């Protein structure tokens, strides 16, 4: 179950878009983005605005079939003027927020994982916006932080995606006896990833595990997305990095 409900997620899409706009205001959009090799800031903004428009199309059209994602992945045309780029991103976010408001929660639509609902798309759009705000902040050497509930929702989406069979193909095997991962934050919250059964599971709560990753919730999120972070790993560090590498399959391509 998501940490954030539909309305809060929708509100946060707008909030994260404004924070992204503030981050890149007056920036040199030709600056290379270290966490997104091959992109500059102009292309990053094009991608985020494209995500918003793609999701808006799925939701507004009540699509039951796949929707072309060229808006997301075709970065050949982009703005280098910050004012124009920010205006374009804001326009896409506004269109998306209106489409989500009109559709409401629970509307059945297509998702990349099959039939789903508008809740999936609120989450996806929010997390794309937040993570790429982190990339922009890193590029410009500016601070980045998320509220704990937004970061936890992003982190749990990763854990949900990490249960997909594609992550657990052999060579080398990831599932096996004694293979557990604990993620802890200083305030007492935690998550346990259990790789000991026939398929992976996760649950909320602190636990002892073969390996532990400890840090602020924003840093745990940045860690799984292979962004600069401040976490401490204890125990089977190789297992932690193998799990992170294999569960990132859905970011490829």
C-alpha positions as YAML, in Angstrom:
chain: A
units: angstrom
residues:
- id: 1
  name: UNK
  ca: [0.00, 0.00, 0.00]
- id: 2
  name: UNK
  ca: [1.35, 3.43, -0.93]
- id: 3
  name: UNK
  ca: [2.39, 5.80, 1.85]
- id: 4
  name: UNK
  ca: [0.66, 8.74, 0.15]
- id: 5
  name: UNK
  ca: [-2.97, 8.75, -0.94]
- id: 6
  name: UNK
  ca: [-4.12, 9.93, -4.37]
- id: 7
  name: UNK
  ca: [-4.85, 13.53, -3.43]
- id: 8
  name: UNK
  ca: [-1.60, 14.00, -1.51]
- id: 9
  name: UNK
  ca: [0.37, 12.47, -4.36]
- id: 10
  name: UNK
  ca: [-1.33, 14.76, -6.85]
- id: 11
  name: UNK
  ca: [-0.55, 17.80, -4.70]
- id: 12
  name: UNK
  ca: [3.08, 16.73, -4.40]
- id: 13
  name: UNK
  ca: [3.47, 16.50, -8.18]
- id: 14
  name: UNK
  ca: [2.77, 20.22, -8.31]
- id: 15
  name: UNK
  ca: [5.01, 20.94, -5.32]
- id: 16
  name: UNK
  ca: [7.95, 18.96, -6.69]
- id: 17
  name: UNK
  ca: [7.55, 20.64, -10.08]
- id: 18
  name: UNK
  ca: [7.80, 24.06, -8.44]
- id: 19
  name: UNK
  ca: [10.85, 22.99, -6.44]
- id: 20
  name: UNK
  ca: [12.47, 21.71, -9.63]
- id: 21
  name: UNK
  ca: [11.71, 25.02, -11.33]
- id: 22
  name: UNK
  ca: [13.31, 26.92, -8.46]
- id: 23
  name: UNK
  ca: [16.38, 24.68, -8.61]
- id: 24
  name: UNK
  ca: [17.09, 25.31, -12.29]
- id: 25
  name: UNK
  ca: [16.01, 28.95, -12.50]
- id: 26
  name: UNK
  ca: [18.73, 30.92, -14.31]
- id: 27
  name: UNK
  ca: [20.91, 27.79, -14.58]
- id: 28
  name: UNK
  ca: [23.05, 26.91, -17.58]
- id: 29
  name: UNK
  ca: [20.92, 24.18, -19.14]
- id: 30
  name: UNK
  ca: [23.87, 22.87, -21.14]
- id: 31
  name: UNK
  ca: [25.38, 21.56, -17.87]
- id: 32
  name: UNK
  ca: [25.88, 17.79, -17.94]
- id: 33
  name: UNK
  ca: [23.83, 15.77, -15.43]
- id: 34
  name: UNK
  ca: [26.22, 13.34, -13.66]
- id: 35
  name: UNK
  ca: [23.51, 10.87, -12.60]
- id: 36
  name: UNK
  ca: [21.99, 10.71, -16.11]
- id: 37
  name: UNK
  ca: [24.92, 10.12, -18.48]
- id: 38
  name: UNK
  ca: [24.43, 11.76, -21.84]
- id: 39
  name: UNK
  ca: [21.87, 14.27, -20.58]
- id: 40
  name: UNK
  ca: [22.17, 17.96, -19.94]
- id: 41
  name: UNK
  ca: [19.77, 19.95, -17.79]
- id: 42
  name: UNK
  ca: [17.73, 20.96, -20.81]
- id: 43
  name: UNK
  ca: [17.18, 17.30, -21.67]
- id: 44
  name: UNK
  ca: [16.34, 16.48, -18.06]
- id: 45
  name: UNK
  ca: [13.60, 19.11, -18.09]
- id: 46
  name: UNK
  ca: [12.39, 17.83, -21.45]
- id: 47
  name: UNK
  ca: [12.16, 14.33, -19.95]
- id: 48
  name: UNK
  ca: [10.23, 15.46, -16.87]
- id: 49
  name: UNK
  ca: [7.82, 17.53, -18.94]
- id: 50
  name: UNK
  ca: [7.46, 14.58, -21.30]
- id: 51
  name: UNK
  ca: [6.62, 12.24, -18.43]
- id: 52
  name: UNK
  ca: [3.89, 14.61, -17.28]
- id: 53
  name: UNK
  ca: [2.40, 14.82, -20.78]
- id: 54
  name: UNK
  ca: [2.64, 11.05, -21.31]
- id: 55
  name: UNK
  ca: [0.83, 10.33, -18.05]
- id: 56
  name: UNK
  ca: [-1.72, 13.04, -18.83]
- id: 57
  name: UNK
  ca: [-2.44, 11.33, -22.16]
- id: 58
  name: UNK
  ca: [-2.95, 7.92, -20.52]
- id: 59
  name: UNK
  ca: [-5.27, 9.35, -17.87]
- id: 60
  name: UNK
  ca: [-7.21, 11.84, -20.00]
- id: 61
  name: UNK
  ca: [-7.89, 9.27, -22.72]
- id: 62
  name: UNK
  ca: [-8.72, 6.54, -20.17]
- id: 63
  name: UNK
  ca: [-6.33, 4.37, -22.18]
- id: 64
  name: UNK
  ca: [-6.66, 0.61, -21.94]
- id: 65
  name: UNK
  ca: [-3.84, 0.02, -24.45]
- id: 66
  name: UNK
  ca: [-0.18, 1.09, -24.40]
- id: 67
  name: UNK
  ca: [0.49, 4.75, -25.15]
- id: 68
  name: UNK
  ca: [3.56, 5.75, -27.16]
- id: 69
  name: UNK
  ca: [6.27, 7.07, -24.85]
- id: 70
  name: UNK
  ca: [8.23, 9.17, -27.36]
- id: 71
  name: UNK
  ca: [7.39, 12.20, -25.23]
- id: 72
  name: UNK
  ca: [9.44, 10.61, -22.45]
- id: 73
  name: UNK
  ca: [12.39, 9.22, -24.37]
- id: 74
  name: UNK
  ca: [12.91, 11.48, -27.39]
- id: 75
  name: UNK
  ca: [15.23, 14.16, -26.05]
- id: 76
  name: UNK
  ca: [16.51, 15.35, -29.42]
- id: 77
  name: UNK
  ca: [14.60, 18.65, -29.11]
- id: 78
  name: UNK
  ca: [14.80, 20.65, -25.89]
- id: 79
  name: UNK
  ca: [14.97, 24.20, -24.57]
- id: 80
  name: UNK
  ca: [18.20, 25.81, -23.39]
- id: 81
  name: UNK
  ca: [16.51, 28.99, -22.19]
- id: 82
  name: UNK
  ca: [15.56, 28.42, -18.53]
- id: 83
  name: UNK
  ca: [12.47, 30.62, -18.70]
- id: 84
  name: UNK
  ca: [11.05, 28.76, -21.70]
- id: 85
  name: UNK
  ca: [12.02, 25.33, -20.35]
- id: 86
  name: UNK
  ca: [10.45, 25.98, -16.96]
- id: 87
  name: UNK
  ca: [7.27, 27.31, -18.55]
- id: 88
  name: UNK
  ca: [7.02, 24.14, -20.66]
- id: 89
  name: UNK
  ca: [7.48, 21.89, -17.62]
- id: 90
  name: UNK
  ca: [4.92, 23.84, -15.61]
- id: 91
  name: UNK
  ca: [2.42, 23.63, -18.45]
- id: 92
  name: UNK
  ca: [2.77, 19.84, -18.60]
- id: 93
  name: UNK
  ca: [2.40, 19.49, -14.85]
- id: 94
  name: UNK
  ca: [-0.71, 21.68, -14.88]
- id: 95
  name: UNK
  ca: [-2.28, 19.58, -17.64]
- id: 96
  name: UNK
  ca: [-1.49, 16.41, -15.72]
- id: 97
  name: UNK
  ca: [-2.94, 17.73, -12.46]
- id: 98
  name: UNK
  ca: [-6.18, 18.68, -14.21]
- id: 99
  name: UNK
  ca: [-6.42, 15.24, -15.86]
- id: 100
  name: UNK
  ca: [-5.86, 13.49, -12.53]
- id: 101
  name: UNK
  ca: [-8.42, 15.70, -10.82]
- id: 102
  name: UNK
  ca: [-11.01, 14.92, -13.50]
- id: 103
  name: UNK
  ca: [-10.29, 11.17, -13.40]
- id: 104
  name: UNK
  ca: [-10.04, 10.76, -9.64]
- id: 105
  name: UNK
  ca: [-8.66, 7.72, -7.80]
- id: 106
  name: UNK
  ca: [-9.53, 4.19, -8.80]
- id: 107
  name: UNK
  ca: [-10.05, 4.77, -12.53]
- id: 108
  name: UNK
  ca: [-8.85, 1.69, -14.42]
- id: 109
  name: UNK
  ca: [-6.27, 2.46, -17.10]
- id: 110
  name: UNK
  ca: [-3.31, 0.87, -18.82]
- id: 111
  name: UNK
  ca: [0.07, 0.77, -17.04]
- id: 112
  name: UNK
  ca: [3.40, -0.69, -18.22]
- id: 113
  name: UNK
  ca: [2.77, -3.61, -15.84]
- id: 114
  name: UNK
  ca: [-0.70, -4.30, -17.30]
- id: 115
  name: UNK
  ca: [-4.16, -3.15, -16.24]
- id: 116
  name: UNK
  ca: [-3.92, -0.73, -13.34]
- id: 117
  name: UNK
  ca: [-5.35, 2.50, -12.03]
- id: 118
  name: UNK
  ca: [-4.74, 6.20, -11.74]
- id: 119
  name: UNK
  ca: [-3.04, 5.61, -8.38]
- id: 120
  name: UNK
  ca: [-0.14, 4.01, -10.26]
- id: 121
  name: UNK
  ca: [0.27, 7.08, -12.44]
- id: 122
  name: UNK
  ca: [0.14, 9.59, -9.59]
- id: 123
  name: UNK
  ca: [2.93, 7.69, -7.92]
- id: 124
  name: UNK
  ca: [4.99, 7.34, -11.08]
- id: 125
  name: UNK
  ca: [4.76, 11.01, -12.05]
- id: 126
  name: UNK
  ca: [5.56, 12.18, -8.52]
- id: 127
  name: UNK
  ca: [8.59, 9.95, -8.16]
- id: 128
  name: UNK
  ca: [9.97, 10.85, -11.60]
- id: 129
  name: UNK
  ca: [9.69, 14.54, -10.74]
- id: 130
  name: UNK
  ca: [11.25, 14.16, -7.29]
- id: 131
  name: UNK
  ca: [14.18, 11.98, -8.40]
- id: 132
  name: UNK
  ca: [15.05, 14.22, -11.32]
- id: 133
  name: UNK
  ca: [14.90, 17.22, -9.00]
- id: 134
  name: UNK
  ca: [17.62, 15.42, -7.07]
- id: 135
  name: UNK
  ca: [19.61, 15.07, -10.30]
- id: 136
  name: UNK
  ca: [19.23, 18.77, -11.04]
- id: 137
  name: UNK
  ca: [20.30, 19.68, -7.51]
- id: 138
  name: UNK
  ca: [23.37, 17.45, -7.76]
- id: 139
  name: UNK
  ca: [24.31, 19.00, -11.11]
- id: 140
  name: UNK
  ca: [24.13, 22.50, -9.67]
- id: 141
  name: UNK
  ca: [25.68, 21.59, -6.29]
- id: 142
  name: UNK
  ca: [22.53, 22.55, -4.44]
- id: 143
  name: UNK
  ca: [20.91, 20.83, -1.44]
- id: 144
  name: UNK
  ca: [18.20, 18.24, -1.92]
- id: 145
  name: UNK
  ca: [15.74, 16.86, 0.61]
- id: 146
  name: UNK
  ca: [12.31, 15.26, 0.57]
- id: 147
  name: UNK
  ca: [9.75, 15.11, 3.34]
- id: 148
  name: UNK
  ca: [9.88, 11.72, 5.02]
- id: 149
  name: UNK
  ca: [6.53, 10.50, 3.69]
- id: 150
  name: UNK
  ca: [7.30, 11.43, 0.07]
- id: 151
  name: UNK
  ca: [10.73, 9.77, 0.27]
- id: 152
  name: UNK
  ca: [9.22, 6.67, 1.89]
- id: 153
  name: UNK
  ca: [6.59, 6.42, -0.84]
- id: 154
  name: UNK
  ca: [9.31, 6.62, -3.50]
- id: 155
  name: UNK
  ca: [11.40, 4.03, -1.65]
- id: 156
  name: UNK
  ca: [8.50, 1.62, -1.33]
- id: 157
  name: UNK
  ca: [7.75, 1.91, -5.05]
- id: 158
  name: UNK
  ca: [11.30, 0.65, -5.61]
- id: 159
  name: UNK
  ca: [10.65, -2.28, -3.27]
- id: 160
  name: UNK
  ca: [7.43, -3.06, -5.15]
- id: 161
  name: UNK
  ca: [9.22, -3.02, -8.51]
- id: 162
  name: UNK
  ca: [12.04, -5.09, -7.03]
- id: 163
  name: UNK
  ca: [9.69, -8.07, -6.64]
- id: 164
  name: UNK
  ca: [9.41, -8.49, -10.41]
- id: 165
  name: UNK
  ca: [10.65, -11.84, -11.76]
- id: 166
  name: UNK
  ca: [13.10, -10.10, -14.11]
- id: 167
  name: UNK
  ca: [15.26, -9.20, -11.11]
- id: 168
  name: UNK
  ca: [15.64, -12.78, -9.94]
- id: 169
  name: UNK
  ca: [16.87, -14.63, -12.99]
- id: 170
  name: UNK
  ca: [19.87, -16.91, -12.34]
- id: 171
  name: UNK
  ca: [23.55, -16.09, -12.85]
- id: 172
  name: UNK
  ca: [24.25, -15.19, -10.20]
- id: 173
  name: UNK
  ca: [21.23, -16.23, -8.14]
- id: 174
  name: UNK
  ca: [19.78, -13.61, -5.83]
- id: 175
  name: UNK
  ca: [17.30, -15.75, -3.90]
- id: 176
  name: UNK
  ca: [18.66, -18.21, -1.35]
- id: 177
  name: UNK
  ca: [18.85, -19.31, 2.28]
- id: 178
  name: UNK
  ca: [19.77, -16.59, 4.75]
- id: 179
  name: UNK
  ca: [19.47, -13.81, 2.20]
- id: 180
  name: UNK
  ca: [17.76, -10.88, 3.88]
- id: 181
  name: UNK
  ca: [18.28, -7.13, 3.69]
- id: 182
  name: UNK
  ca: [17.26, -4.58, 6.30]
- id: 183
  name: UNK
  ca: [16.87, -0.87, 5.61]
- id: 184
  name: UNK
  ca: [16.84, 1.34, 8.71]
- id: 185
  name: UNK
  ca: [16.35, 5.04, 9.35]
- id: 186
  name: UNK
  ca: [17.48, 6.67, 12.61]
- id: 187
  name: UNK
  ca: [13.94, 7.49, 13.77]
- id: 188
  name: UNK
  ca: [13.13, 3.80, 14.12]
- id: 189
  name: UNK
  ca: [11.37, 3.09, 10.83]
- id: 190
  name: UNK
  ca: [12.60, 0.22, 8.71]
- id: 191
  name: UNK
  ca: [11.95, -2.30, 5.96]
- id: 192
  name: UNK
  ca: [12.95, -5.94, 5.54]
- id: 193
  name: UNK
  ca: [13.55, -7.51, 2.13]
- id: 194
  name: UNK
  ca: [13.30, -11.30, 2.34]
- id: 195
  name: UNK
  ca: [15.04, -13.23, -0.45]
- id: 196
  name: UNK
  ca: [14.90, -16.64, 1.25]
- id: 197
  name: UNK
  ca: [11.70, -17.96, -0.32]
- id: 198
  name: UNK
  ca: [10.64, -18.91, -3.86]
- id: 199
  name: UNK
  ca: [9.94, -15.24, -4.59]
- id: 200
  name: UNK
  ca: [11.00, -11.99, -2.93]
- id: 201
  name: UNK
  ca: [8.87, -10.22, -0.36]
- id: 202
  name: UNK
  ca: [9.20, -7.09, 1.73]
- id: 203
  name: UNK
  ca: [7.53, -5.68, 4.80]
- id: 204
  name: UNK
  ca: [7.69, -2.63, 6.97]
- id: 205
  name: UNK
  ca: [9.48, -2.85, 10.31]
- id: 206
  name: UNK
  ca: [12.95, -3.10, 11.77]
- id: 207
  name: UNK
  ca: [14.62, -6.50, 11.76]
- id: 208
  name: UNK
  ca: [17.96, -8.27, 11.94]
- id: 209
  name: UNK
  ca: [19.22, -9.33, 8.52]
- id: 210
  name: UNK
  ca: [22.24, -10.65, 6.65]
- id: 211
  name: UNK
  ca: [22.95, -7.09, 5.57]
- id: 212
  name: UNK
  ca: [21.74, -3.71, 6.76]
- id: 213
  name: UNK
  ca: [21.65, -0.33, 5.07]
- id: 214
  name: UNK
  ca: [21.19, 2.61, 7.44]
- id: 215
  name: UNK
  ca: [20.59, 6.26, 6.68]
- id: 216
  name: UNK
  ca: [18.02, 9.02, 6.46]
- id: 217
  name: UNK
  ca: [15.05, 8.02, 4.31]
- id: 218
  name: UNK
  ca: [16.07, 10.42, 1.52]
- id: 219
  name: UNK
  ca: [19.52, 8.81, 1.49]
- id: 220
  name: UNK
  ca: [18.03, 5.30, 1.35]
- id: 221
  name: UNK
  ca: [16.06, 6.42, -1.68]
- id: 222
  name: UNK
  ca: [19.10, 7.96, -3.35]
- id: 223
  name: UNK
  ca: [21.09, 4.80, -2.59]
- id: 224
  name: UNK
  ca: [18.72, 2.43, -4.38]
- id: 225
  name: UNK
  ca: [18.62, 4.77, -7.37]
- id: 226
  name: UNK
  ca: [22.45, 4.85, -7.40]
- id: 227
  name: UNK
  ca: [22.59, 8.56, -6.71]
- id: 228
  name: UNK
  ca: [25.07, 10.23, -4.31]
- id: 229
  name: UNK
  ca: [24.04, 9.28, -0.79]
- id: 230
  name: UNK
  ca: [25.09, 8.98, 2.83]
- id: 231
  name: UNK
  ca: [24.29, 5.46, 3.99]
- id: 232
  name: UNK
  ca: [26.18, 2.89, 6.04]
- id: 233
  name: UNK
  ca: [26.22, -0.77, 4.98]
- id: 234
  name: UNK
  ca: [26.94, -3.54, 7.46]
- id: 235
  name: UNK
  ca: [26.98, -7.29, 6.92]
- id: 236
  name: UNK
  ca: [26.93, -8.85, 3.45]
- id: 237
  name: UNK
  ca: [27.79, -5.81, 1.35]
- id: 238
  name: UNK
  ca: [28.09, -7.90, -1.82]
- id: 239
  name: UNK
  ca: [24.47, -9.03, -1.45]
- id: 240
  name: UNK
  ca: [23.31, -5.43, -1.03]
- id: 241
  name: UNK
  ca: [25.02, -4.28, -4.21]
- id: 242
  name: UNK
  ca: [23.91, -7.34, -6.19]
- id: 243
  name: UNK
  ca: [20.30, -6.73, -5.13]
- id: 244
  name: UNK
  ca: [20.50, -3.05, -6.04]
- id: 245
  name: UNK
  ca: [22.05, -3.80, -9.42]
- id: 246
  name: UNK
  ca: [19.58, -6.54, -10.33]
- id: 247
  name: UNK
  ca: [16.47, -4.71, -9.15]
- id: 248
  name: UNK
  ca: [17.37, -1.70, -11.31]
- id: 249
  name: UNK
  ca: [16.45, -3.67, -14.45]
- id: 250
  name: UNK
  ca: [13.29, -1.58, -14.92]
- id: 251
  name: UNK
  ca: [15.34, 1.60, -15.34]
- id: 252
  name: UNK
  ca: [17.16, 0.20, -18.37]
- id: 253
  name: UNK
  ca: [16.24, 0.97, -21.94]
...
